[in-house]
Amino acid sequence: MPESIVLLATPDGWRHSIHTADGGLLCGRLDGVPADGEPEAAQTAVAALLGDLAGGTAVEVTWDPSPDSASWTGRVRPAR
């Protein structure tokens, strides 16, 4: 189950690092969002990815406030 996420805008596109409850780490490029895409679009796309990684279980991501629109961290929980 995904536990937390880091979302980062790079010149080549949005990247993610997903930390799992069992200590795993999954990193990669976020498909479907252009490099100049808005953070909200990247957050929406990564929420769908997290649901897939959680075996189709709906999840909620609580994004921490960020002073920088190019870097976000969030906590992942099953949706209520």
C-alpha positions as CSV (number, residue, x, y, z in Angstrom):
1,M,0.0,0.0,0.0
2,P,1.4,3.4,-0.9
3,E,2.1,5.5,2.2
4,S,3.6,8.8,1.0
5,I,4.7,10.5,-2.1
6,V,7.1,13.1,-3.4
7,L,6.1,14.9,-6.6
8,L,8.8,16.9,-8.4
9,A,8.7,19.0,-11.6
10,T,11.8,18.7,-13.8
11,P,12.7,20.1,-17.2
12,D,11.9,16.7,-18.7
13,G,8.5,16.3,-16.9
14,W,7.0,15.4,-13.6
15,R,8.7,12.7,-11.5
16,H,7.4,10.8,-8.5
17,S,8.8,8.8,-5.6
18,I,6.3,6.6,-3.8
19,H,7.1,5.1,-0.4
20,T,5.1,2.0,0.5
21,A,4.1,0.7,3.9
22,D,6.5,-2.2,3.7
23,G,9.5,0.0,3.1
24,G,9.5,-0.1,-0.7
25,L,10.2,2.8,-3.0
26,L,8.8,3.2,-6.5
27,C,10.2,6.1,-8.6
28,G,9.5,7.2,-12.1
29,R,8.2,9.7,-14.6
30,L,4.5,10.7,-14.4
31,D,3.0,10.0,-17.8
32,G,0.3,12.2,-19.2
33,V,1.3,15.5,-17.7
34,P,3.6,17.8,-19.7
35,A,6.7,19.3,-18.1
36,D,5.0,22.7,-18.0
37,G,1.8,21.2,-16.6
38,E,0.2,22.7,-13.5
39,P,0.8,21.1,-10.1
40,E,-2.9,20.3,-9.8
41,A,-2.8,18.2,-13.0
42,A,0.2,16.3,-11.7
43,Q,-1.5,15.7,-8.4
44,T,-4.6,14.4,-10.1
45,A,-2.6,12.1,-12.3
46,V,-0.6,10.7,-9.5
47,A,-3.7,10.1,-7.4
48,A,-5.0,7.7,-10.1
49,L,-1.6,6.0,-10.2
50,L,-1.7,5.5,-6.4
51,G,-5.1,3.9,-6.6
52,D,-3.8,1.5,-9.2
53,L,-0.8,0.7,-7.0
54,A,-3.2,0.1,-4.0
55,G,-5.0,-2.7,-6.0
56,G,-7.8,-0.5,-7.1
57,T,-8.6,0.7,-3.6
58,A,-9.6,4.4,-3.6
59,V,-7.0,6.6,-1.9
60,E,-6.8,10.1,-0.6
61,V,-3.7,12.2,-0.8
62,T,-3.2,15.0,1.7
63,W,-0.7,17.4,0.1
64,D,1.6,19.3,2.5
65,P,1.8,23.1,1.8
66,S,4.7,23.9,-0.5
67,P,6.5,27.2,-0.9
68,D,7.6,26.0,-4.3
69,S,5.2,24.9,-7.1
70,A,7.8,22.4,-8.4
71,S,8.0,20.1,-5.4
72,W,5.2,18.5,-3.3
73,T,5.0,15.9,-0.6
74,G,1.9,14.1,0.4
75,R,0.5,11.4,2.7
76,V,-1.6,8.6,1.2
77,R,-4.5,7.0,3.0
78,P,-7.4,4.7,1.9
79,A,-10.4,6.9,1.0
80,R,-13.2,7.1,3.5
